[in-house]
Amino acid sequence: MNLRLREDQQAALKLRAEAEGRSMHAVVLQAIDRYLEEESDRAKVRRLGDKYAARHADLLRRLGEQ
């Protein structure tokens, strides 16, 4: 896989990596891991929200009427 960054992205990434004393590669891998974890969590929350909204649809409807 090749990652093509804009010049400003590459410069910012280089500065961040230098500030943290890490390689640009390590910073990018951490960012990808965080993104994947957050998206997985969002998907779980959506599934649970859908599940409980369906299960408690009558209650939610009644609450909305008040």
C-alpha positions as protocol buffer text, in pm:
chain_id: "A"
residue {
  index: 1
  type: MET
  ca { x: 0 y: 0 z: 0 }
}
residue {
  index: 2
  type: ASN
  ca { x: 121 y: 349 z: -80 }
}
residue {
  index: 3
  type: LEU
  ca { x: -3 y: 646 z: 115 }
}
residue {
  index: 4
  type: ARG
  ca { x: 2 y: 972 z: -75 }
}
residue {
  index: 5
  type: LEU
  ca { x: -22 y: 1275 z: 146 }
}
residue {
  index: 6
  type: ARG
  ca { x: -59 y: 1637 z: 51 }
}
residue {
  index: 7
  type: GLU
  ca { x: 254 y: 1841 z: 120 }
}
residue {
  index: 8
  type: ASP
  ca { x: 91 y: 2014 z: 418 }
}
residue {
  index: 9
  type: GLN
  ca { x: -17 y: 1679 z: 565 }
}
residue {
  index: 10
  type: GLN
  ca { x: 331 y: 1535 z: 527 }
}
residue {
  index: 11
  type: ALA
  ca { x: 490 y: 1842 z: 687 }
}
residue {
  index: 12
  type: ALA
  ca { x: 247 y: 1831 z: 981 }
}
residue {
  index: 13
  type: LEU
  ca { x: 300 y: 1458 z: 1023 }
}
residue {
  index: 14
  type: LYS
  ca { x: 676 y: 1502 z: 1021 }
}
residue {
  index: 15
  type: LEU
  ca { x: 656 y: 1778 z: 1285 }
}
residue {
  index: 16
  type: ARG
  ca { x: 425 y: 1566 z: 1503 }
}
residue {
  index: 17
  type: ALA
  ca { x: 650 y: 1260 z: 1475 }
}
residue {
  index: 18
  type: GLU
  ca { x: 959 y: 1464 z: 1560 }
}
residue {
  index: 19
  type: ALA
  ca { x: 783 y: 1624 z: 1858 }
}
residue {
  index: 20
  type: GLU
  ca { x: 690 y: 1280 z: 1989 }
}
residue {
  index: 21
  type: GLY
  ca { x: 1027 y: 1126 z: 1912 }
}
residue {
  index: 22
  type: ARG
  ca { x: 867 y: 866 z: 1689 }
}
residue {
  index: 23
  type: SER
  ca { x: 868 y: 779 z: 1323 }
}
residue {
  index: 24
  type: MET
  ca { x: 602 y: 906 z: 1087 }
}
residue {
  index: 25
  type: HIS
  ca { x: 514 y: 541 z: 1025 }
}
residue {
  index: 26
  type: ALA
  ca { x: 445 y: 482 z: 1396 }
}
residue {
  index: 27
  type: VAL
  ca { x: 226 y: 794 z: 1418 }
}
residue {
  index: 28
  type: VAL
  ca { x: 23 y: 686 z: 1113 }
}
residue {
  index: 29
  type: LEU
  ca { x: -24 y: 332 z: 1246 }
}
residue {
  index: 30
  type: GLN
  ca { x: -150 y: 469 z: 1578 }
}
residue {
  index: 31
  type: ALA
  ca { x: -392 y: 700 z: 1397 }
}
residue {
  index: 32
  type: ILE
  ca { x: -526 y: 410 z: 1191 }
}
residue {
  index: 33
  type: ASP
  ca { x: -570 y: 194 z: 1502 }
}
residue {
  index: 34
  type: ARG
  ca { x: -759 y: 472 z: 1679 }
}
residue {
  index: 35
  type: TYR
  ca { x: -983 y: 530 z: 1377 }
}
residue {
  index: 36
  type: LEU
  ca { x: -1066 y: 160 z: 1342 }
}
residue {
  index: 37
  type: GLU
  ca { x: -1143 y: 129 z: 1715 }
}
residue {
  index: 38
  type: GLU
  ca { x: -1366 y: 438 z: 1716 }
}
residue {
  index: 39
  type: GLU
  ca { x: -1558 y: 325 z: 1409 }
}
residue {
  index: 40
  type: SER
  ca { x: -1607 y: -19 z: 1561 }
}
residue {
  index: 41
  type: ASP
  ca { x: -1743 y: 143 z: 1878 }
}
residue {
  index: 42
  type: ARG
  ca { x: -1977 y: 366 z: 1674 }
}
residue {
  index: 43
  type: ALA
  ca { x: -2111 y: 64 z: 1488 }
}
residue {
  index: 44
  type: LYS
  ca { x: -2176 y: -118 z: 1817 }
}
residue {
  index: 45
  type: VAL
  ca { x: -2359 y: 183 z: 1960 }
}
residue {
  index: 46
  type: ARG
  ca { x: -2574 y: 211 z: 1646 }
}
residue {
  index: 47
  type: ARG
  ca { x: -2664 y: -158 z: 1662 }
}
residue {
  index: 48
  type: LEU
  ca { x: -2752 y: -137 z: 2030 }
}
residue {
  index: 49
  type: GLY
  ca { x: -2950 y: 182 z: 1974 }
}
residue {
  index: 50
  type: ASP
  ca { x: -3149 y: 18 z: 1696 }
}
residue {
  index: 51
  type: LYS
  ca { x: -3205 y: -293 z: 1910 }
}
residue {
  index: 52
  type: TYR
  ca { x: -3335 y: -103 z: 2212 }
}
residue {
  index: 53
  type: ALA
  ca { x: -3532 y: 146 z: 2006 }
}
residue {
  index: 54
  type: ALA
  ca { x: -3719 y: -145 z: 1848 }
}
residue {
  index: 55
  type: ARG
  ca { x: -3761 y: -322 z: 2181 }
}
residue {
  index: 56
  type: HIS
  ca { x: -3895 y: -13 z: 2355 }
}
residue {
  index: 57
  type: ALA
  ca { x: -4070 y: 154 z: 2062 }
}
residue {
  index: 58
  type: ASP
  ca { x: -4401 y: 185 z: 2249 }
}
residue {
  index: 59
  type: LEU
  ca { x: -4239 y: 351 z: 2549 }
}
residue {
  index: 60
  type: LEU
  ca { x: -4040 y: 588 z: 2329 }
}
residue {
  index: 61
  type: ARG
  ca { x: -4356 y: 678 z: 2138 }
}
residue {
  index: 62
  type: ARG
  ca { x: -4544 y: 749 z: 2462 }
}
residue {
  index: 63
  type: LEU
  ca { x: -4259 y: 961 z: 2597 }
}
residue {
  index: 64
  type: GLY
  ca { x: -4262 y: 1160 z: 2274 }
}
residue {
  index: 65
  type: GLU
  ca { x: -4632 y: 1236 z: 2317 }
}
residue {
  index: 66
  type: GLN
  ca { x: -4579 y: 1410 z: 2650 }
}
